[in-house]
Amino acid sequence: MRRLLLLRHAKAVQDSGEGDFARALTERGRRDAARMGHALDTRGYVPDLVLCSSAERTTETWELLSPELAKAPKVEFTKALYLASPKNILAQIHLTADEVKTLMLVGHNPGIEECAIRLSRNPASKAESHKLEDMREKFPTCALAVLDFEVKSWSDAGSGGILLEFLRPRDLKG
């Protein structure tokens, strides 16, 4: 069993004048990132490895989220995830070592949203169907898709992911 956590970065400023790569988080984004970190920890979604886009808004999201986790995972910052397509995101997933049971990617839309939708299986229940519909409707900033794959290797992860949870900042208390 493999668990994949796909997180879109938290709310960022529209234009800092320094270019898209350097966009920082808004105050709301900073609050949402910390709250999402707490939610990950309380739900037991603590990754073994985090692959994070090296853009300012994704690294800041991770830096605010990570102190809320009970254990510190290994983290790799990579420009390969900056505005990555679903195909490129999946390529990063497939390269993950088999020792990693829970993998988290922190990235950008539309790639994160499209990848989560593509990797989700046809729903097997009404609850799973509702989660997928919500995800298709809107994948807001700091939203998280949690997918389980019944595979032995990350290289086998494909469109059969069980959408365990779709969590948005508005779903969190506090």
CYANA upper distance limits for C-alpha pairs under 8 A (distance plus 0.5 A):
  1 MET  CA    101 LYS  CA      7.66
  1 MET  CA    148 ASP  CA      7.37
  1 MET  CA    149 PHE  CA      6.16
  1 MET  CA    150 GLU  CA      5.13
  1 MET  CA    151 VAL  CA      6.09
  1 MET  CA    152 LYS  CA      6.94
  2 ARG  CA    100 VAL  CA      8.47
  2 ARG  CA    101 LYS  CA      5.57
  2 ARG  CA    102 THR  CA      6.52
  2 ARG  CA    103 LEU  CA      8.41
  2 ARG  CA    148 ASP  CA      6.21
  2 ARG  CA    149 PHE  CA      5.58
  2 ARG  CA    150 GLU  CA      6.98
  2 ARG  CA    151 VAL  CA      7.05
  2 ARG  CA    152 LYS  CA      7.95
  2 ARG  CA    153 SER  CA      8.31
  2 ARG  CA    154 TRP  CA      7.78
  3 ARG  CA    101 LYS  CA      6.75
  3 ARG  CA    102 THR  CA      5.12
  3 ARG  CA    103 LEU  CA      6.81
  3 ARG  CA    146 VAL  CA      7.57
  3 ARG  CA    147 LEU  CA      6.24
  3 ARG  CA    148 ASP  CA      5.01
  3 ARG  CA    149 PHE  CA      6.80
  4 LEU  CA    102 THR  CA      6.36
  4 LEU  CA    103 LEU  CA      5.50
  4 LEU  CA    104 MET  CA      6.34
  4 LEU  CA    105 LEU  CA      8.39
  4 LEU  CA    145 ALA  CA      8.48
  4 LEU  CA    146 VAL  CA      6.31
  4 LEU  CA    147 LEU  CA      5.61
  4 LEU  CA    148 ASP  CA      6.79
  4 LEU  CA    149 PHE  CA      8.41
  5 LEU  CA     45 TYR  CA      8.33
  5 LEU  CA     47 PRO  CA      8.34
  5 LEU  CA    102 THR  CA      7.97
  5 LEU  CA    103 LEU  CA      6.58
  5 LEU  CA    104 MET  CA      4.92
  5 LEU  CA    105 LEU  CA      6.77
  5 LEU  CA    144 LEU  CA      7.18
  5 LEU  CA    145 ALA  CA      6.32
  5 LEU  CA    146 VAL  CA      5.29
  5 LEU  CA    147 LEU  CA      7.05
  6 LEU  CA    104 MET  CA      6.37
  6 LEU  CA    105 LEU  CA      5.60
  6 LEU  CA    106 VAL  CA      6.86
  6 LEU  CA    107 GLY  CA      8.25
  6 LEU  CA    112 ILE  CA      7.03
  6 LEU  CA    116 ALA  CA      7.49
  6 LEU  CA    144 LEU  CA      6.08
  6 LEU  CA    145 ALA  CA      5.65
  6 LEU  CA    146 VAL  CA      7.08
  7 LEU  CA    104 MET  CA      7.83
  7 LEU  CA    105 LEU  CA      6.57
  7 LEU  CA    106 VAL  CA      5.35
  7 LEU  CA    107 GLY  CA      6.88
  7 LEU  CA    112 ILE  CA      7.70
  7 LEU  CA    142 CYS  CA      6.78
  7 LEU  CA    143 ALA  CA      6.32
  7 LEU  CA    144 LEU  CA      5.03
  7 LEU  CA    145 ALA  CA      7.11
  8 ARG  CA     58 THR  CA      8.47
  8 ARG  CA    106 VAL  CA      6.34
  8 ARG  CA    107 GLY  CA      5.69
  8 ARG  CA    108 HIS  CA      5.87
  8 ARG  CA    109 ASN  CA      7.24
  8 ARG  CA    112 ILE  CA      6.89
  8 ARG  CA    113 GLU  CA      8.39
  8 ARG  CA    139 PHE  CA      8.44
  8 ARG  CA    140 PRO  CA      8.02
  8 ARG  CA    141 THR  CA      6.11
  8 ARG  CA    142 CYS  CA      5.50
  8 ARG  CA    143 ALA  CA      6.15
  8 ARG  CA    144 LEU  CA      7.18
  9 HIS  CA     57 ARG  CA      6.84
  9 HIS  CA     58 THR  CA      5.56
  9 HIS  CA     61 THR  CA      6.32
  9 HIS  CA    106 VAL  CA      6.80
  9 HIS  CA    107 GLY  CA      6.42
  9 HIS  CA    108 HIS  CA      6.74
  9 HIS  CA    141 THR  CA      6.25
  9 HIS  CA    142 CYS  CA      5.53
  9 HIS  CA    143 ALA  CA      8.30
 10 ALA  CA     25 LEU  CA      7.19
 10 ALA  CA     29 GLY  CA      5.15
 10 ALA  CA     30 ARG  CA      7.56
 10 ALA  CA     32 ASP  CA      7.08
 10 ALA  CA     33 ALA  CA      6.47
 10 ALA  CA     57 ARG  CA      7.61
 10 ALA  CA     58 THR  CA      7.94
 10 ALA  CA     61 THR  CA      6.38
 10 ALA  CA    141 THR  CA      5.29
 10 ALA  CA    142 CYS  CA      4.66
 10 ALA  CA    143 ALA  CA      8.40
 11 LYS  CA     25 LEU  CA      6.21
 11 LYS  CA     26 THR  CA      6.44
 11 LYS  CA     28 ARG  CA      7.16
 11 LYS  CA     29 GLY  CA      4.72
 11 LYS  CA     30 ARG  CA      8.26
 11 LYS  CA    141 THR  CA      5.85
 11 LYS  CA    142 CYS  CA      7.41
 12 ALA  CA     23 ARG  CA      6.82
 12 ALA  CA     24 ALA  CA      5.97
 12 ALA  CA     25 LEU  CA      4.43
 12 ALA  CA     26 THR  CA      5.61
 12 ALA  CA     29 GLY  CA      6.87
 12 ALA  CA     57 ARG  CA      6.79
 13 VAL  CA     23 ARG  CA      6.56
 13 VAL  CA     24 ALA  CA      6.48
 13 VAL  CA     25 LEU  CA      6.33
 13 VAL  CA     26 THR  CA      6.05
 14 GLN  CA     23 ARG  CA      7.81
 15 ASP  CA     19 GLY  CA      7.52
 15 ASP  CA     20 ASP  CA      7.61
 15 ASP  CA     23 ARG  CA      7.10
 16 SER  CA     22 ALA  CA      8.04
 16 SER  CA     23 ARG  CA      6.49
 16 SER  CA     24 ALA  CA      8.24
 18 GLU  CA     22 ALA  CA      6.47
 18 GLU  CA     23 ARG  CA      7.86
 19 GLY  CA     23 ARG  CA      7.32
 21 PHE  CA     55 ALA  CA      5.50
 21 PHE  CA     56 GLU  CA      6.74
 21 PHE  CA     57 ARG  CA      8.37
 22 ALA  CA     55 ALA  CA      6.82
 22 ALA  CA     56 GLU  CA      5.56
 22 ALA  CA     57 ARG  CA      7.77
 23 ARG  CA     55 ALA  CA      8.22
 23 ARG  CA     56 GLU  CA      6.36
 23 ARG  CA     57 ARG  CA      6.31
 24 ALA  CA     56 GLU  CA      6.18
 24 ALA  CA     57 ARG  CA      5.37
 24 ALA  CA     60 GLU  CA      7.77
 25 LEU  CA     29 GLY  CA      5.82
 25 LEU  CA     30 ARG  CA      6.64
 25 LEU  CA     57 ARG  CA      6.12
 25 LEU  CA     60 GLU  CA      7.57
 25 LEU  CA     61 THR  CA      8.11
 26 THR  CA     30 ARG  CA      6.80
 27 GLU  CA     31 ARG  CA      6.89
 28 ARG  CA     32 ASP  CA      6.58
 29 GLY  CA     33 ALA  CA      6.58
 29 GLY  CA     61 THR  CA      8.23
 29 GLY  CA    141 THR  CA      8.48
 29 GLY  CA    142 CYS  CA      8.08
 30 ARG  CA     34 ALA  CA      7.03
 30 ARG  CA     61 THR  CA      7.51
 30 ARG  CA     64 LEU  CA      7.22
 31 ARG  CA     35 ARG  CA      6.76
 32 ASP  CA     36 MET  CA      6.49
 32 ASP  CA    142 CYS  CA      7.17
 32 ASP  CA    169 PRO  CA      6.50
 33 ALA  CA     37 GLY  CA      6.73
 33 ALA  CA     61 THR  CA      5.97
 33 ALA  CA     62 TRP  CA      7.95
 33 ALA  CA     64 LEU  CA      6.27
 33 ALA  CA     65 LEU  CA      5.60
 33 ALA  CA    142 CYS  CA      7.00
 34 ALA  CA     38 HIS  CA      6.90
 34 ALA  CA     64 LEU  CA      5.77
 34 ALA  CA     65 LEU  CA      5.11
 34 ALA  CA     66 SER  CA      8.38
 34 ALA  CA     68 GLU  CA      7.27
 35 ARG  CA     39 ALA  CA      6.76
 35 ARG  CA     65 LEU  CA      7.88
 35 ARG  CA    169 PRO  CA      8.09
 35 ARG  CA    172 LEU  CA      7.82
 35 ARG  CA    174 GLY  CA      8.35
 36 MET  CA     40 LEU  CA      6.60
 36 MET  CA     65 LEU  CA      7.00
 36 MET  CA    142 CYS  CA      7.87
 36 MET  CA    169 PRO  CA      7.35
 36 MET  CA    172 LEU  CA      8.20
 37 GLY  CA     41 ASP  CA      6.80
 37 GLY  CA     64 LEU  CA      8.17
 37 GLY  CA     65 LEU  CA      4.71
 37 GLY  CA     66 SER  CA      6.65
 37 GLY  CA     67 PRO  CA      8.02
 37 GLY  CA     68 GLU  CA      5.59
 37 GLY  CA     69 LEU  CA      6.79
 38 HIS  CA     42 THR  CA      6.70
 38 HIS  CA     65 LEU  CA      7.93
 38 HIS  CA     68 GLU  CA      5.54
 38 HIS  CA     69 LEU  CA      7.18
 39 ALA  CA     43 ARG  CA      6.53
 39 ALA  CA    172 LEU  CA      7.92
 40 LEU  CA     44 GLY  CA      6.62
 40 LEU  CA     45 TYR  CA      5.35
 40 LEU  CA     46 VAL  CA      6.82
 40 LEU  CA     69 LEU  CA      7.78
 41 ASP  CA     45 TYR  CA      6.42
 41 ASP  CA     46 VAL  CA      6.47
 41 ASP  CA     68 GLU  CA      7.27
 41 ASP  CA     69 LEU  CA      5.60
 41 ASP  CA     70 ALA  CA      7.01
 45 TYR  CA    102 THR  CA      8.34
 46 VAL  CA     69 LEU  CA      7.26
 46 VAL  CA     70 ALA  CA      8.32
 46 VAL  CA     71 LYS  CA      7.89
 46 VAL  CA     73 PRO  CA      8.22
 46 VAL  CA    102 THR  CA      7.80
 47 PRO  CA     73 PRO  CA      6.56
 47 PRO  CA    101 LYS  CA      8.33
 47 PRO  CA    102 THR  CA      5.26
 47 PRO  CA    103 LEU  CA      5.89
 47 PRO  CA    104 MET  CA      6.41
 48 ASP  CA     73 PRO  CA      5.49
 48 ASP  CA     74 LYS  CA      6.91
 48 ASP  CA    100 VAL  CA      6.32
 48 ASP  CA    101 LYS  CA      7.15
 48 ASP  CA    102 THR  CA      5.87
 48 ASP  CA    103 LEU  CA      6.63
 49 LEU  CA     73 PRO  CA      5.94
 49 LEU  CA     74 LYS  CA      5.37
 49 LEU  CA     75 VAL  CA      6.34
 49 LEU  CA     76 GLU  CA      8.33
 49 LEU  CA    100 VAL  CA      7.13
 49 LEU  CA    102 THR  CA      7.36
 49 LEU  CA    103 LEU  CA      5.71
 49 LEU  CA    104 MET  CA      6.82
 50 VAL  CA     73 PRO  CA      7.30
 50 VAL  CA     74 LYS  CA      6.73
 50 VAL  CA     75 VAL  CA      5.15
 50 VAL  CA     76 GLU  CA      6.69
 50 VAL  CA    103 LEU  CA      6.53
 50 VAL  CA    104 MET  CA      5.19
 50 VAL  CA    105 LEU  CA      6.29
 50 VAL  CA    106 VAL  CA      7.98
 51 LEU  CA     75 VAL  CA      6.55
 51 LEU  CA     76 GLU  CA      5.52
 51 LEU  CA     77 PHE  CA      6.52
 51 LEU  CA     78 THR  CA      7.56
 51 LEU  CA    103 LEU  CA      8.28
 51 LEU  CA    104 MET  CA      6.71
 51 LEU  CA    105 LEU  CA      5.34
 51 LEU  CA    106 VAL  CA      6.89
 52 CYS  CA     58 THR  CA      7.12
 52 CYS  CA     59 THR  CA      7.24
 52 CYS  CA     62 TRP  CA      8.16
 52 CYS  CA     75 VAL  CA      7.79
 52 CYS  CA     76 GLU  CA      6.66
 52 CYS  CA     77 PHE  CA      5.27
 52 CYS  CA     78 THR  CA      6.60
 52 CYS  CA     81 LEU  CA      7.36
 52 CYS  CA    105 LEU  CA      6.19
 52 CYS  CA    106 VAL  CA      5.13
 52 CYS  CA    107 GLY  CA      6.84
 53 SER  CA     58 THR  CA      6.37
 53 SER  CA     59 THR  CA      7.35
 53 SER  CA     77 PHE  CA      6.12
 53 SER  CA     78 THR  CA      5.57
 53 SER  CA     79 LYS  CA      6.02
 53 SER  CA     80 ALA  CA      7.43
 53 SER  CA     81 LEU  CA      5.15
 53 SER  CA     82 TYR  CA      5.58
 53 SER  CA    106 VAL  CA      6.72
 53 SER  CA    107 GLY  CA      6.03
 54 SER  CA     58 THR  CA      7.13
 54 SER  CA     59 THR  CA      6.48
 54 SER  CA     77 PHE  CA      5.60
 54 SER  CA     78 THR  CA      5.64
 54 SER  CA     79 LYS  CA      5.68
 54 SER  CA     81 LEU  CA      8.05
 54 SER  CA     82 TYR  CA      7.23
 55 ALA  CA     59 THR  CA      6.74
 55 ALA  CA     79 LYS  CA      7.79
 55 ALA  CA     82 TYR  CA      6.93
 56 GLU  CA     60 GLU  CA      6.44
 57 ARG  CA     61 THR  CA      6.57
 58 THR  CA     62 TRP  CA      6.78
 58 THR  CA    106 VAL  CA      6.77
 58 THR  CA    107 GLY  CA      6.78
 58 THR  CA    108 HIS  CA      8.38
 59 THR  CA     63 GLU  CA      6.59
 59 THR  CA     77 PHE  CA      8.18
 60 GLU  CA     64 LEU  CA      6.71
 61 THR  CA     65 LEU  CA      6.58
 62 TRP  CA     66 SER  CA      6.25
 62 TRP  CA    106 VAL  CA      7.99
 63 GLU  CA     67 PRO  CA      7.81
 64 LEU  CA     68 GLU  CA      8.46
 65 LEU  CA     69 LEU  CA      8.01
 66 SER  CA     72 ALA  CA      7.65
 78 THR  CA     82 TYR  CA      8.08
 80 ALA  CA     84 ALA  CA      7.15
 80 ALA  CA     88 ASN  CA      8.26
 81 LEU  CA     88 ASN  CA      8.08
 81 LEU  CA     89 ILE  CA      7.19
 81 LEU  CA    107 GLY  CA      6.64
 81 LEU  CA    108 HIS  CA      8.36
 82 TYR  CA    107 GLY  CA      7.18
 82 TYR  CA    108 HIS  CA      7.40
 83 LEU  CA    107 GLY  CA      7.68
 83 LEU  CA    108 HIS  CA      6.03
 83 LEU  CA    109 ASN  CA      7.47
 83 LEU  CA    110 PRO  CA      8.25
 83 LEU  CA    111 GLY  CA      7.23
 84 ALA  CA     88 ASN  CA      6.29
 84 ALA  CA     89 ILE  CA      6.69
 84 ALA  CA    107 GLY  CA      8.26
 84 ALA  CA    108 HIS  CA      7.81
 84 ALA  CA    111 GLY  CA      6.23
 85 SER  CA     89 ILE  CA      6.73
 85 SER  CA    110 PRO  CA      8.10
 85 SER  CA    111 GLY  CA      5.22
 85 SER  CA    112 ILE  CA      8.42
 85 SER  CA    115 CYS  CA      8.46
 86 PRO  CA     90 LEU  CA      6.56
 86 PRO  CA    111 GLY  CA      5.37
 86 PRO  CA    112 ILE  CA      7.22
 86 PRO  CA    114 GLU  CA      6.56
 86 PRO  CA    115 CYS  CA      5.12
 87 LYS  CA     91 ALA  CA      6.73
 87 LYS  CA    115 CYS  CA      8.18
 88 ASN  CA     92 GLN  CA      6.93
 89 ILE  CA     93 ILE  CA      6.90
 89 ILE  CA    111 GLY  CA      7.91
 89 ILE  CA    112 ILE  CA      8.18
 89 ILE  CA    115 CYS  CA      7.68
 90 LEU  CA     94 HIS  CA      6.63
 90 LEU  CA    115 CYS  CA      7.81
 91 ALA  CA     95 LEU  CA      6.89
 92 GLN  CA     96 THR  CA      7.27
 93 ILE  CA    154 TRP  CA      6.86
 93 ILE  CA    155 SER  CA      7.77
 93 ILE  CA    157 ALA  CA      8.41
 94 HIS  CA    154 TRP  CA      5.56
 94 HIS  CA    155 SER  CA      4.56
 94 HIS  CA    156 ASP  CA      7.72
 94 HIS  CA    157 ALA  CA      7.57
 95 LEU  CA    154 TRP  CA      7.65
 95 LEU  CA    155 SER  CA      7.11
 96 THR  CA    100 VAL  CA      7.62
 96 THR  CA    154 TRP  CA      6.55
 96 THR  CA    155 SER  CA      8.06
 97 ALA  CA    153 SER  CA      8.39
 97 ALA  CA    154 TRP  CA      7.71
 98 ASP  CA    152 LYS  CA      8.00
 98 ASP  CA    153 SER  CA      5.95
 98 ASP  CA    154 TRP  CA      6.90
107 GLY  CA    111 GLY  CA      8.24
107 GLY  CA    112 ILE  CA      6.72
108 HIS  CA    112 ILE  CA      6.25
109 ASN  CA    113 GLU  CA      6.48
109 ASN  CA    114 GLU  CA      8.38
110 PRO  CA    114 GLU  CA      6.57
111 GLY  CA    115 CYS  CA      6.40
112 ILE  CA    116 ALA  CA      6.64
113 GLU  CA    117 ILE  CA      6.77
113 GLU  CA    135 MET  CA      8.03
113 GLU  CA    136 ARG  CA      8.35
113 GLU  CA    139 PHE  CA      6.55
114 GLU  CA    118 ARG  CA      6.59
115 CYS  CA    119 LEU  CA      6.54
116 ALA  CA    120 SER  CA      6.72
116 ALA  CA    145 ALA  CA      7.14
117 ILE  CA    132 LEU  CA      7.85
117 ILE  CA    135 MET  CA      7.98
117 ILE  CA    136 ARG  CA      7.56
118 ARG  CA    159 SER  CA      6.38
119 LEU  CA    158 GLY  CA      6.12
119 LEU  CA    159 SER  CA      4.47
119 LEU  CA    160 GLY  CA      6.69
119 LEU  CA    161 GLY  CA      5.94
120 SER  CA    132 LEU  CA      8.31
120 SER  CA    147 LEU  CA      7.71
120 SER  CA    159 SER  CA      6.06
120 SER  CA    160 GLY  CA      6.35
120 SER  CA    161 GLY  CA      5.07
120 SER  CA    162 ILE  CA      6.49
120 SER  CA    163 LEU  CA      6.40
121 ARG  CA    159 SER  CA      6.08
121 ARG  CA    160 GLY  CA      4.85
121 ARG  CA    161 GLY  CA      5.68
121 ARG  CA    162 ILE  CA      6.48
121 ARG  CA    163 LEU  CA      7.96
122 ASN  CA    160 GLY  CA      8.23
123 PRO  CA    128 GLU  CA      5.84
123 PRO  CA    129 SER  CA      5.57
123 PRO  CA    132 LEU  CA      8.21
123 PRO  CA    162 ILE  CA      8.25
123 PRO  CA    163 LEU  CA      8.42
124 ALA  CA    128 GLU  CA      7.09
124 ALA  CA    129 SER  CA      7.92
125 SER  CA    129 SER  CA      6.65
126 LYS  CA    130 HIS  CA      6.64
127 ALA  CA    131 LYS  CA      6.89
128 GLU  CA    132 LEU  CA      6.81
128 GLU  CA    163 LEU  CA      6.81
128 GLU  CA    164 LEU  CA      7.73
129 SER  CA    133 GLU  CA      6.66
130 HIS  CA    134 ASP  CA      6.60
131 LYS  CA    135 MET  CA      6.68
131 LYS  CA    163 LEU  CA      7.83
131 LYS  CA    165 GLU  CA      7.32
131 LYS  CA    166 PHE  CA      6.37
132 LEU  CA    136 ARG  CA      6.61
132 LEU  CA    163 LEU  CA      7.78
132 LEU  CA    166 PHE  CA      8.26
133 GLU  CA    137 GLU  CA      6.56
134 ASP  CA    138 LYS  CA      6.93
134 ASP  CA    139 PHE  CA      8.38
134 ASP  CA    166 PHE  CA      8.29
135 MET  CA    139 PHE  CA      5.92
135 MET  CA    166 PHE  CA      7.26
139 PHE  CA    143 ALA  CA      6.66
139 PHE  CA    168 ARG  CA      8.44
140 PRO  CA    168 ARG  CA      7.50
141 THR  CA    168 ARG  CA      8.49
142 CYS  CA    168 ARG  CA      7.18
142 CYS  CA    169 PRO  CA      6.94
143 ALA  CA    166 PHE  CA      7.79
143 ALA  CA    167 LEU  CA      6.15
143 ALA  CA    168 ARG  CA      4.87
143 ALA  CA    169 PRO  CA      6.88
144 LEU  CA    165 GLU  CA      8.35
144 LEU  CA    166 PHE  CA      6.21
144 LEU  CA    167 LEU  CA      5.58
144 LEU  CA    168 ARG  CA      6.91
145 ALA  CA    163 LEU  CA      7.72
145 ALA  CA    164 LEU  CA      8.34
145 ALA  CA    165 GLU  CA      6.44
145 ALA  CA    166 PHE  CA      5.11
145 ALA  CA    167 LEU  CA      6.99
146 VAL  CA    163 LEU  CA      6.50
146 VAL  CA    164 LEU  CA      5.96
146 VAL  CA    165 GLU  CA      5.61
146 VAL  CA    166 PHE  CA      6.87
147 LEU  CA    161 GLY  CA      5.89
147 LEU  CA    162 ILE  CA      5.74
147 LEU  CA    163 LEU  CA      5.19
147 LEU  CA    164 LEU  CA      6.08
147 LEU  CA    165 GLU  CA      7.80
148 ASP  CA    161 GLY  CA      5.88
148 ASP  CA    162 ILE  CA      5.51
148 ASP  CA    163 LEU  CA      7.25
148 ASP  CA    164 LEU  CA      7.25
149 PHE  CA    157 ALA  CA      6.91
149 PHE  CA    160 GLY  CA      7.22
149 PHE  CA    161 GLY  CA      5.46
149 PHE  CA    162 ILE  CA      6.93
150 GLU  CA    161 GLY  CA      8.35
151 VAL  CA    156 ASP  CA      6.70
151 VAL  CA    157 ALA  CA      7.06
152 LYS  CA    156 ASP  CA      7.90
153 SER  CA    157 ALA  CA      7.71
157 ALA  CA    161 GLY  CA      8.07
167 LEU  CA    171 ASP  CA      6.88
167 LEU  CA    172 LEU  CA      8.48
168 ARG  CA    172 LEU  CA      7.64
